Amino acid sequence: MAIKNAKFLCSSEKLSQCPPAVIEDRAVIEVALIGRSNVGKSSLINMLTSQKSLAKVSGTPGKTRLINHFEVDSKWMLVDLPGYGYAKTSKSNRAAFSDLIKSYVLNREELYCLFVLVDIRLEPQRIDVEFMEMLGENGVPFGIVFTKGDKLSASARKRQVEAYKKHLSEQWEDFPLHFVTSAESGLGRDELTETIESWADDFLAK
């Protein structure tokens, strides 16, 4: 399923500035993306929407410092959150990013699902696992999006996902909803967009 229309809506420095999840006077769902700096959030957004520069891709990790809202197909919101865990960001900025992220994910009532992006080439990273644990402890609905899937063979991708399942099974009974994607090849685009579109349609039908 292809996204037909997506546009940048606004950037917010704090939760209170975020727009209501309303399009054409209808309440809609809001889906957000988060992950370690440079994991590929902007590239994923551009891949999903089939636009080369809807989200600005930076070679400098930690550059996204705002909450960026996008309107998709006039029926749901996509949110690009600041990355976390980049060591070269100043300590004061890291604290501010942490406060901004926590404020959004723990208090944004319109948030329908938060997708945590992880690089499929890496073993489970402590900061990602701890972030997921925080989400679980606070009842925040989330899924996992494995990025950079084109860098591995299909069998290697499967092994990496299984390794993640095994690692998380130490703390979780069920493995979260997950997708394997590639911004380069388009891997996972249809599966991810169809899932979100179905959520949006079900929500609007209520």
SVG drawing of the C-alpha trace seen along z (x, -y; Angstrom):
<svg xmlns="http://www.w3.org/2000/svg" viewBox="-18 -26 49 44">
<polyline fill="none" stroke="black" stroke-width="0.4" points="0.0,0.0 1.5,-3.3 1.1,-6.5 -0.5,-9.0 0.1,-12.3 2.3,-13.3 3.4,-16.8 5.4,-18.4 3.1,-20.1 5.2,-21.7 8.2,-21.4 7.7,-21.7 10.3,-22.4 8.0,-21.0 4.9,-18.9 2.6,-21.9 3.4,-23.2 2.5,-19.9 -0.6,-20.2 -3.8,-18.3 -4.1,-15.0 -7.0,-16.4 -7.3,-16.5 -10.2,-18.2 -12.1,-18.4 -11.6,-14.6 -9.5,-13.1 -6.9,-10.8 -4.2,-8.5 -0.6,-9.5 2.3,-7.2 5.8,-8.2 9.4,-7.0 12.3,-7.1 15.7,-5.5 19.4,-6.1 20.8,-9.0 21.7,-8.1 19.6,-4.9 17.8,-6.1 14.5,-7.8 14.5,-10.5 15.5,-8.0 12.6,-5.7 10.1,-8.5 11.3,-9.4 11.1,-5.8 7.6,-5.2 6.2,-8.3 8.2,-7.9 9.6,-11.4 13.3,-12.0 13.4,-15.0 10.2,-15.2 12.4,-14.6 15.8,-16.1 18.6,-13.5 21.7,-14.6 25.1,-12.9 25.5,-14.5 24.0,-12.3 21.8,-14.1 20.9,-17.0 17.1,-16.4 16.2,-18.3 12.6,-19.0 9.3,-17.0 8.4,-17.0 4.8,-16.3 3.8,-15.1 0.3,-14.7 -0.3,-11.5 -3.1,-10.8 -5.3,-13.2 -6.1,-10.5 -3.1,-10.0 -0.1,-11.8 3.5,-10.7 5.9,-12.0 9.7,-12.1 11.2,-12.4 14.7,-13.4 17.3,-10.6 18.8,-9.5 22.1,-8.4 24.6,-10.4 27.7,-11.0 29.0,-14.1 25.9,-16.0 26.5,-18.3 25.4,-17.0 22.8,-19.8 21.4,-19.0 21.2,-15.3 19.2,-16.1 16.9,-18.4 16.4,-15.7 15.6,-13.2 13.1,-15.4 11.5,-16.2 11.3,-12.6 9.9,-11.4 7.4,-14.3 6.1,-13.2 6.0,-9.4 4.6,-9.4 2.1,-12.2 1.0,-12.5 -2.6,-11.3 -2.9,-11.1 0.0,-8.7 -1.3,-5.4 1.9,-3.5 5.6,-4.3 8.0,-2.5 11.5,-2.1 14.1,-1.9 17.1,0.3 20.0,1.1 19.5,4.8 23.2,5.2 23.9,4.7 23.4,6.9 20.7,5.6 22.0,2.3 21.6,1.5 20.2,-1.9 17.5,-0.6 16.5,2.2 16.4,-0.1 14.2,-2.5 11.8,0.3 11.7,1.4 10.7,-2.2 7.9,-2.1 6.6,1.2 6.7,0.1 4.6,-2.9 2.2,-1.1 3.2,-2.9 2.2,-0.8 5.2,-0.3 6.7,1.9 10.2,2.4 11.4,1.3 14.7,2.9 16.5,0.6 19.2,1.1 17.9,4.5 19.6,4.3 23.0,4.6 22.3,8.2 21.1,11.3 17.7,12.7 19.1,15.5 21.3,13.0 18.3,10.7 16.3,13.7 19.2,14.6 19.4,11.0 15.7,10.8 15.8,14.2 18.7,12.9 16.7,9.9 13.7,12.1 16.0,14.2 17.5,11.2 14.1,9.6 12.6,12.8 14.6,12.4 12.3,9.5 9.2,9.9 6.7,12.7 5.8,11.6 8.0,10.1 6.6,6.7 5.2,6.1 8.1,5.8 9.1,5.0 12.4,5.3 13.0,2.4 15.5,0.8 15.3,-2.8 17.6,-1.8 15.6,1.1 12.1,0.3 12.1,3.6 9.2,3.6 7.5,0.5 4.2,2.3 4.0,4.2 4.5,1.2 2.3,-1.2 -0.5,1.3 -0.5,1.9 -0.6,-1.8 -3.3,-2.4 -5.5,0.3 -5.1,-1.2 -6.1,-4.6 -9.1,-3.2 -10.3,-1.3 -10.0,-4.4 -11.9,-6.6 -14.6,-4.0 -15.4,-4.2"/>
</svg>
